[in-house]
Amino acid sequence: MTSPVASILERFDREMRRDPPPVEGKRIERSGDVVRSVGSYNTICAWPNDGDHIERCVAEQAAHFHGLGQAVEWKVYGHDGPPDIEAVLGAHGFEPEERETFMLLDLRTETCDIAAPPGIDVRRVRTPEELETYLAVALRAFGSPAKSDAGRLGRRAFGSAPELAIFVAYADGVPAAGARLEMPRGRSFASMWGGGTDPAYRHRGLFRALVAARAAMARSAGCAFLTVDARETSRPILERLGFVAATGVTAWVLPAAGQRTEGPAIPSA
């Protein structure tokens, strides 16, 4: 019998990886059984899970992006196949980033309804000025700029039917943390990205308040599930808020020809 988590993962693969939602600045390409999201940031979304053709598949994708002079991310989840996929990626120049945990919150049954601590106020970003505040907070939190430029984030967040919501959490009136929420139309899954807190304001409940705000918005938008690629430092907090650890996930990045990957950046999503 298929477990509930396995069933949700199957649904996630079908909706979000084999048929990725459109995003401004990116387009979906299909090369045989490989699904790519390319443009402002290149990602391999899906590929054949059998082991017969994986060597050729990885070699073809590496050659394709090397030929373009562009980097590409190949995100491998714990339930993906074939078993030697990561070894093959490494042999073709892909470099692993920090292993994370893909976590799920079932919005149909979990509320994640917690009150923000005293002095903490979470606000949705609605103006270009507030967007600049978010980017400044994110830079302090992560020590590196966002992969997405302000113009593209603004167009996606301020449109008539935005699929992106950006939040800033204030501590006693000071912008201290920020986060993003993706809510693609026609999909069951919303996703959390870019959650980070200025080191000077950590351990005050800002992270939890941002998670709760995004869960409430995702539920109000009709999403059934909320997902996040969680670092080990975040996983215990998320579990206490009702999230379930579904599987591991590792981003393997092929640098552009002649370059090496840089340090961690704010996820672009």
C-alpha positions, 0 to 999 in steps of 0.5 A: 500500500502506498503511504500518504507521503509517497502519494503526495510525492508522486503528485508533486512530481507529476504537477511540479516537475514533469509539468512545471508551472510557467514563471516569468523569465523562464520557459519550459523545454523538453529534450526527449524525456528530460524536462528543463526550466531555462532562462533567468536560472536553469534547472533540470526538473525531470528525467527518466528514472531507469539506469539504462540511459542516465550516463548519456542523458547527463552527458547530453545536458552537460554538453548542452549548457556548456555549449551555451556558456551557462550554469544549470542546477540538477535537483535530486530528491531522495526518491529519484532514480536511478540509484547511481544518478549522483555518481554520474552527475559528479563524474560530469562536473556537477557539484553538490550543494548542502543536502536539505530535507524536502518537507511538506505541510498538509494545508487540508489538515494542519493550520500552522496557526501561531501568534507572532511574538510581542513586538513582531509584525509580518507585512506583505511587500506591496510597493517597490520601496518595500521590495528594496527593504526585503532585498536589504534584509535578505542580503543581511540574512544570507550575506549574498544578493538574491538571484532574482533581480528587483524588477522581475520580483516586482513584476511577479509580486505586484501584478493583478493576479500575483503568484509570488508573495513577499514578506518582511518581518519587523522587530519593534519596527525594524525590518529584520527578516524576509521570505517568499511564497510561490503559489503557481496557478493550477497547482496543488503545491505552494512553496516557501523560499528565501526565508532568512533573518538578520543575525542580530535578530535571531531567536525572537520567533521571526522565522516561525512568524513568517512560516505561519503567514505564508501558510495562511496565505497559501491556504487562502489561495486554495493550495493543498500543500506547502513545501520547503527545502529545509536546512538542518537548522530549520527542520526541527522548527518546521516539524514543531509547526506540523511539517513532515520530512518527506525525503532528502534533496540535493542540488547538483550545480554544473558551473558555466564553463571555466567557472566554479559555483559561488557560495550560498545565495538566496534561493531564486525559485 
